[in-house]
Amino acid sequence: MVFTIGPVETEMVIKLIVSAVLGGLVGFEREIHRKPAGLRTHSLVCIGATLFTIMSVNIVGADPSRIAAGIVMGIGFLGAGMIFKSEDRVRGLTTAAELWVLAAIGLAIGLGFYFAALITTLIIIFILIPLKYMEREAREVMD
């Protein structure tokens, strides 16, 4: 038996690699700030959503919208586990939101919407880095 990789498999591999890279870009920012969900978690969420989407599109008779709904629900549970309330602070909301958006990026990649996935990733990075500093400045002014 000869193992060959056809165009469909090549496209699947490309989608999974793009998922790993885009998820990793967001995860890297979280990793350097020592957040609980970092590089590996973000990459895995994005890759998982991509693979579920690829499989749902390629299963004969499967409804990709049902798979997408399942991904959203599953990520909701994962995100809920990231949120902690202690005294007067709530922690983990940003991480939970990131994981939710990364699942959407994985879905987009799985469906072939690479540009939308890339732009969304860049927007997330903008929100996480420059807006974080703007938020700190605003808090200092208000105090």
JOVEN-V602661 format. One record per residue. PHI is phi as a letter, one per 40 degrees, with the letter a starting at -180 (* if undefined). PSI is psi in radians with two decimals (none if undefined). OMEGA is omega in whole degrees, -180 to 180 (none if undefined). Layout:
((PHI/PSI/OMEGA) (PHI/PSI/OMEGA))
This chain:
((*/2.23/-180) (c/2.30/179) (c/2.04/178) (b/2.63/178) (b/2.06/180) (c/-3.10/-178) (c/-0.59/179) (c/-0.79/179) (c/-0.66/178) (c/-0.77/179) (c/-0.67/178) (c/-0.77/180) (c/-0.74/179) (c/-0.78/180) (c/-0.74/-180) (c/-0.67/178) (c/-0.77/178) (d/-0.72/177) (d/-0.81/-180) (c/-0.73/-178) (c/-0.86/-178) (c/-0.73/176) (c/-0.68/179) (c/-0.61/178) (c/-0.79/179) (c/-0.75/180) (c/-0.56/179) (c/-0.74/179) (c/-0.73/180) (c/-0.62/-180) (c/-0.78/-178) (c/-0.36/175) (c/0.21/176) (f/0.78/176) (c/2.72/-175) (c/-0.64/177) (b/1.97/-176) (b/-2.46/-174) (d/-0.90/-176) (c/-0.79/-178) (c/-0.81/-179) (c/-0.74/178) (c/-0.76/-178) (c/-0.71/179) (c/-0.80/-179) (c/-0.79/179) (c/-0.77/-180) (c/-0.80/179) (c/-0.68/178) (c/-0.83/-178) (c/-0.75/176) (d/-0.71/-180) (c/-0.80/179) (d/-0.82/-178) (c/-0.72/-179) (c/-0.63/179) (c/-0.55/-175) (c/-0.07/176) (c/2.16/-178) (c/2.21/178) (g/-0.08/-180) (c/2.60/178) (b/1.83/-178) (d/-0.49/180) (c/-0.53/178) (c/-0.67/177) (c/-0.76/179) (d/-0.75/179) (c/-0.68/178) (c/-0.68/178) (c/-0.80/-180) (c/-0.76/179) (c/-0.77/-180) (c/-0.74/179) (c/-0.57/176) (d/-0.75/177) (c/-0.74/178) (c/-0.80/179) (c/-0.69/179) (c/-0.58/178) (c/-0.28/180) (c/-0.22/-175) (c/2.22/-180) (b/2.42/175) (b/2.23/177) (b/2.09/-179) (f/-1.90/-177) (b/0.21/-177) (b/2.55/172) (b/2.22/-178) (b/2.60/174) (g/-0.05/-179) (c/-0.76/-180) (c/-0.75/179) (c/-0.76/179) (c/-0.74/179) (c/-0.69/178) (c/-0.81/-180) (c/-0.65/178) (c/-0.82/180) (c/-0.63/178) (c/-0.60/175) (c/-0.70/177) (c/-0.68/177) (c/-0.75/177) (c/-0.72/176) (c/-0.80/-180) (c/-0.78/179) (c/-0.77/179) (d/-0.55/179) (c/-0.06/177) (g/0.19/180) (c/1.21/-175) (c/-0.75/-177) (c/-0.78/178) (c/-0.70/179) (c/-0.74/180) (c/-0.83/-179) (c/-0.72/178) (c/-0.72/178) (c/-0.78/179) (c/-0.67/177) (c/-0.74/178) (d/-0.80/-179) (c/-0.68/177) (c/-0.75/180) (c/-0.70/-175) (c/-0.61/-174) (c/-1.26/-177) (c/-0.69/-178) (c/-0.46/177) (c/-0.75/180) (c/-0.64/177) (c/-0.67/178) (c/-0.74/177) (c/-0.78/180) (c/-0.75/180) (c/-0.70/179) (c/-0.70/179) (c/-0.69/179) (c/-0.67/-178) (c/-0.42/-178) (c/none/none))
